[in-house]
């Protein structure tokens, strides 16, 4: 993969902004800051001032470097050139998502009236929708995509599963967005359903496609 200013500028800007903001947040945060909320918007996790200010920026730096390094260690590293743009878009989206969450949570900790229980589901759903639009363009590799024993054994199974997964991500994301402003019970149910579709749906579909392909190959061998 080719690393260029064009491919890195947004990611680097997002990380730099988060790092710069972290020192400001550290200077104004109380000793304890909320770090986790339930679906009803109640805080159920707390952290120190340093954790609240620096944890996510440090995570952003780590993830950025990891995204750059992983392709070099992939046994199928030559495939990344075939989906370079989707790979760059996906990693940028993930970093941007975490950065937005960081700023929302930080301003909430400072007393601003930000409904975390509503905006986080919206952002998660939007991320799923955007990822779904690029998932079908990801070629076979060991680090990004739907990696099951069956997708990794066949190019056909990989491609069909990722087309299915693309739709699953988009539909699940839309479901999460639609219920983002609903009561906590409905948000919980929609999120669980989305995870079932994305995780178990794609795994099950990849196995089904693999079995179908295996049957077709056996039938062809018998005919020959």
Buried (B, 14 or more C-beta within 10 A) or exposed (E): BEEEEEBBEBBEEBBEBBBEBBEEBEEEBEEBBBBEBBBEEEBEEBBBBEBBBBBBBBBBBEBBEEBBEBBEEBEEBEBBEBBEEBBBBBBBBBBBBBBBBBBBBBBBBEEEEBBBBBBBBBBBBBBBBBBBBBBBBBBBBBBBBBBBEBBBBBEBBBBBBBBBBBBBBBBBBBBBBBBBBBEEEBBBBBBEBBEEBBEEBBBEBBBBBBEEBBEEEEEEEEEE
